[in-house]
């Protein structure tokens, strides 16, 4: 509407400024405009603009003298002081759910955080769904469609370095080496509903954390399910019958896990911990040297966590089974977050995010396809 008015009236340019009485702060994306324009998205910035304008405008009867001046500079300027990465407002949040009643699942979602906000990317000039971008071969794009190529590119680099690794090993390397802190060494934040608001992020915002390409090339250990483990996982789901599993996968149920939480993922999510629970993870040494690992845990609120064995030595290519015991110390109706830490004698550090709800209520659990979330960086 604004562009239509500007074109119809023959404006040389326009300024669209936020106003407290007409919606307040607003969000804007960089788009090509038929009429040159500037958007002032925050009311506080708009007030500075109006104050300057008023101070340089003289009203004298029927004559008005405008003394204010403005200039268009380089436009987008790199900032090296703002927090980054930050989980974008529109990025999907956890927990994963199993049904229309939003019953939480015992699988951590999202998986990982990657750049996905205002990415300069190739664009189809046809632009059927975004007419304002018609004729452009590049555009600023935001969303999972931008985060996914970043993750895919890093996965390709890992596969190039380790051609024998399967998808699960690559995903594990990305997960266990991801970062939970921003470039200023502070906890990653998440944009809130209110424009400009930030809250401390959790694994339900960023999954394992922000991708760390260099670290993922040398993770030390991987926590990777075998292909048959996924079918066994589905067969352990109380909501699914053997017929459901075979109809979806073409594979018959030959066995099932003791609990769905035993699926060998590089994360642990327990949606309804009642009393205590013992679960397993298998780690495989993918480094070229034997290494000794010390096991520890940062427990979620209301949960005591024990990892056995307390330490282990594993040779290249060998696998070690870990038993993680969770026990409710204080009931709650909300998820708490922590992590399992495996610190290696050769400086490898393996992190498994832990989300647990020491709940007062029983819940059913299931699984969902993986995803990436978008970061502003």
N, C-alpha and C positions, 0 to 999 in steps of 0.2 A: 504494500500500500504506500509506503514512504517513497519507494523508488518511482512508483506510478505518478504520485503527486509531483515529485521533483522533475520528472521528464515532461509531464503535461504543462507545468508552469515554466519550463525552460531554465531551471536552476543551473547555475554554474557549478554549484556544489552544495553540500548540506552538512549540518552537524546534528546528530541525534544524541541527546543527552538524557541520562536517567533523571527521573523526577519522583520525589517521595510521594506525591499525590497521585501519581499515575503508574503504579506498579513498583516503584523503587528500583533497586539494582536489577540488572538483567544480564543475561549471557549473550555473547556474540561470537560468531565464527568468522574467520577471514574468508570472504567471498568476493568474486569479481563483481563490481558495481558498474552499471551503465552510466551513472552520474557519480562523480567523485564525492566521497563522503567519509566522515569521521564519526565513530561511535564512542561516546563517553559512557561506559557501562555502570559506573558507580556514582551514587548520589553525592558522596563526599567530594569526588573529583569534579562533578558538575557544579557544585557550589563554588569551588575555586574558580572555575571558568566564568560563572555568572558574576562573581565578585570582581574579577578583573575587567569583565565587560562593563559593569556598572561604574567602576572607577575611571574608565576611559571614555565614557559617553557623556556628552554635555547636551542637556535639553534647554533650548531657549525659545520659548514661544512656539512658532510654527517651524523652527529650524532645529535640527538635531545634528550634532557634530560627533562622528564616530572616530575615536582615536585608538581603538584597540587593534592590534595586529596579530597575525598568526602565521605560522610557516609549517609546511609539511616536510618532515625530515625523512630519515631512512625507514621509518615504519617499525617493523619488528626488530627489536634489539635483544640480543642475548643477555640473560640474567644469570649471574653466578652466585647470587646471594639467597635466592628463594629456596625453600625446602624442595628437594627432588630426590627420588620420585615421590609422587603423591597419588593415592588411588583415586581415579576419576569418579566424579559424582554418579555418572550413568553406568558405571561398571557393575556387573552382577555381583551380588553378595551371597554368602552361604547363610545357613547350612543347606546342604543338598536335602531334598525332600522326596518322599516316596509316593505321595498321593495328594488328592485335592484338599485334604485336611492339613497339608503342610507338615506331615509327620517327618521329623529329621531322620536322616540315614546315617549309617556307620561308614561313610566314605567322605573324605574331605573334599569340598568344592568351595571356591575355585582351586585350580591346581597351582598356578604360578602367576606372577605379575610381570608384565612386559610393556615397553613403550607403545602407546596406542592413541594418544591425544594429539590432534593437529599434526599429523604426519604428512610431509610433502610426498605425494605418491602419484603414480600413473593413473590416468582417468580416461574413460571412453568419451570421445568428443560427441557421441550421440546423446549421452546423458539423458536418457528417457525419463528417469525419475527425479532428476534435479535440473530443471530447465535453466536455472541461473548459471549452471556450469557448462551449458551447451557450447561446443566449439573448443573447449579447453582440453588439452592433453595431459595436464597435471592439475592437482588440486590438493588443498589441505583437508585431510580426511581423519575422522576419529572413529574408534570402535574396535571390536574384536577382529574385524577384517584387517586392521593395522597391527594389532598385537600378535596375531597368529603368524604373519610372515617373519617377525623378529624371532619368535621362538623356533619357527621352521628353519630359519637360516642358521641359528646356533645349533640346532639338532643336526643339520647337514655337516657343520664343522666337526661336531663330535663324531659323527659317523665316518667322516673322512679320516680322523685320527684313529678311530677304533672300528675298522670295517666289520669285525666279527660281532659287534654288539647288536642286539635286537632292540626293538622300540622300547621295551620296558626298561632295559638298562640305560638307554639314552634319557628316558624320562626321569629315572632315578637320579642320574648324575645332575640333571638340571634342578631337581627338587632339593637334594641333600646339600647342595652348595649355594643355594639361593640366599640372598641377604635380607635381613629384617630391619636394617637401619639405612637411613638415607646417606647422601654424600657428606653430610656434616656430622655423621656418627650418631644421629639421633633416631629414635624409633620412627618407622615409616608412619605417616599420617594418612587419613582418609577424608575426602571432602564430605561434608554433611549436607543435609537438605537445604539449609540456609546458605545463600551465596556468600562465599568467603569464609565459611565455618570449616574448621578442621578438628578431627577427633583421632585419637590414637587408633591405628589399625590393628586388626587381629588376623589370624589365619582365615577367618570367614570373609575378610576383605582381600587379602593378597595370597592366600594359599600357603605355599612354602616360603614365599618371599619374592624379592625382585631378582630376576635372572642375573646370573654371574657367569658369563661365557668362559672366561679364563679358568675359573674354578671348576666348571663342569667338564673341562677337558681332562682333569686329573682328580676325580672324586675320592679315590682311595678304595671305597666300598660302594657296591650297588645293592639295592634292595629291589629285586625284580621278580615278579611272578612268572612262572612258566605258563605257556599258552593254555594248558589244560586247567590251570588254577582258576581261570575266569569261569569256565563251565562249572567247576566244583563250587565256586562261590555262588553262582546263580542257583545251583541245586540246594544250597544251604538256606536260601531265602524262604522265610515262612509264608510269604505272599505268593510264591510261585510253585506250581505243581511241576512234576517231571514232564508232563505234556507241554506246559508253557515253555519250558526251557528248550525242549526238542523242537517245538514249532518255531522258536526264535533263532536257534543256532544250528539246527540239524544234527545235534549231538545228544545222545542219551545220557541220563544221569547215572554214572557208575559209582560215584562217591560224593560226599558232601563234607564241608568243613564243620568242625565242632561248633564254630560261631562265625558269622560273616566277617567279624572284625579280624579274623585270622588270615584274610587275604593279604598276601605278602606285598603290601604297598609301602612306599617310603613316607608314610604318614600313619597316624592312628587317630580314629574318631570313634568315640563311644557315646551314642546319643542318649542312653539311659543306663547309667551304672548304678546297680542296686547291690549293696554289700561289697562284694569283691569280684574281680575278674582276672583270669590269667590268659594271656595271648602270646603268640609267637611271631617272630620275624626272622628271616634268613638273610644274612649279609654275605656277600662274596667279594673277596679281594681281587680287584681288577688292576692293581698296581704291579710293578715289576719286582718288588721286594717284599719279603715277609715283614709284618708290622704288628706291634702290640697296641691294643686299643684299651683305653680306660672308659668304662661305661658310667654315666651319671644321668640325672634327670632334673629338670626344672618342673615341678609338679603344678598342675592346674589348681585353682582354689578349691578346697574341699576334698582333695584327693591325695592319698599317699601313693608314691610310685617307687617300685623296686625293679631294678634290671639285673637279671642273672644270666651269665656270670658277671661278676663285677669288673673283670678284665679278661682278655683273651688274646692269644697270638694266632695269626692266620697267615698262611703261606700264599703266594700268588696262585690264583685260580681256585683256592679252597673256600669252603663255605662254613660259616659259624651260625648256629641257631641261638637266638636270644629269647628269653622268657621275660615278658614285662608283666608285672603284677600291679594291679590297680585296686585300691581299697578306699571306700568312702570314709572320710574323716568328718565331713560336715555336709549334710544334704542341702540341696539348692534346686532352684527351678531354672537355672541359667547355665550355659556353657562356660567353662573356664578353659584357659589355654596355657600350655607349657610346651616342653620339647624333651626328646631323648637325645643325649649328646654322646657321641663316640669319638674320643680324642685319641689320635694315633701318635705313636712315638716318632714318626717321620713327618709330623706336622699336618697330616690330613685331619679335617674336622667334619664329621658327618652329623647332620641335624635332621631329626624326624619330628615334624610338628605334631603336637598332641592336643586334641580337642576333646573335652570330656564333660558330660553333664551328670553330676551325682544327683540324679533326679528323684523326685517324690512320686513320679508317675511312670508306668510302663509305656514303652513306645515300640512300634515295629520299625524295621530297618530294611533298606534295599540299596541299589546302586544307580548311578547315572553316568552318562558320557562325560568325558573330560572337557575342560574349558580353560581359556586364558582370561585374565582380566586386564584392563587397560590402565596404564600409568601415565601421568603427566610428568614429563622429565625434561 
